[in-house]
Amino acid sequence: MAIYPLMLPLFAVTAVAGALVGRVAWRSAGLPGRKGALVVAPAGLLGPLITMVPLRSCTFEPGRGLADQLVGTAAFLGSAAVAIAFVTWIGRALSQPGGISNLDTKDRSGTYAGRGYVPWMLLLPSLAILLVFLYWPLLETFRLSTHLVRRGAPKEPFVCVDNYTALLGPSLEWWFVVPMGALALAFIATIATDRFDPDGLSDVGKWLRKARGGLILLSVIAAAASIFGPSYRLVFVTTMLITGGTVILGLVVGLAIAVLVSQPVRGRSIYRTLLIWPYAISPPIAGILFYVIFDPLSGMAGHMVDVLTPWQLPNYRTDPTLARIVVILASVWKTLGVTILFYIAGLQNVSRDMLDAAQLDGANAWQRFRMLVLPSLMPITFFLIVTNVAYAFFQVFGTIDYLTSGGPSGATTDAMTSIVLQSKGNVGAGAAGSLVLFAMVLAVTAWQFRVTGRRVHYGA
């Protein structure tokens, strides 16, 4: 690996960042800050090698374009951040009293006392499976993403980050400027409101904070979309629309049906079972079923619209909006069973005494549901959001492939479908797309844990 002049200031920045993070982390744990800086600074200095060695520092070669340098800088700083976080976590645990260092004591009690190798032997099968089927494929995917790999070709030439830069094309669009401007105004209005209402108890202050949270999410999505080029930007937007529609509509409909089937009606165990069955059907079969239902010539949906309304159902194979709606409906139907099942279980655990007490205090049915039932269901809702987002990102491809094949005009080509299509011509491009999707999933999951997770409370 060569060291180019552009890399030297970046090494200095990551080393200083590691020292500062180590100092702050150690001092927050009541430990000497200088020791933390000395422990973590090398991680900031050496962490970038995680990506720079396999990339051969090619992004910083003389003559490389701005896009290559930006991708290289992101990889440089990202790997440094991972190394700093890992060393900080391990190093602080080893340094502070009561941490991992306390495991080495004179106490001989416990099942594995004096036989520290036994837990590692028990963990070895799981670690081996993770290494073979998770970590090694991840590293191999990263290697392939830096090569031009064509099926049957004898050679795989190294192309640096060309497979990544092919997806990029930053531009300043109105749909990015407008949310950012609205977000700036919301922050200014919040600051002005806080001067007159420091405790944040006014309705205006509460509304502004909620609006600010929504604008932050919208601005982040718009910023991410503006980074990609026109071709992959459509893929990104389609992925967000299908994922958002599948998760939100699935949760709302699933909870509504769960509330209905939880009523004391005869035979409810039978139709509960029938409602759960769609989850056992594979995504491709769901795509085939909705292909038949919405077929423009003989589909049941078009026939019902013709009979019951004065309108005619458009052909989803030529209408981009309807095609996305049909894909969302098929995905919601596929995941609806497990959503209903979990919500039924959650509703059975809601305290009846709490609901009866609220009713005696004068709370109507909607107030009891909004103030008591929904907060009680937050742990289940959080779990379903995470699982349904994972389904929408990775498994909807089977439904799309059999229902629309990514059409019309790429309107239903999500990230996973794009990866499959790219891999037919260049496996390296598909590998780069899969790592971009992996980063998207990590970002969405982190946002879920930060925003939704803090509202989840377990226990009575």
PyMOL commands that set and color helices and strands:
alter all, ss='L'
color gray80, all
select helices_A, chain A and resi 7-28+33-46+49-55+58-60+66-95+100-103+117-144+162-165+174-196+203-227+230-261+268-280+283-293+300-308+320-348+352-360+365-376+378-394+396-403+415-425+427-451+453-455
alter helices_A, ss='H'
color red, helices_A
deselect
rebuild
show_as cartoon
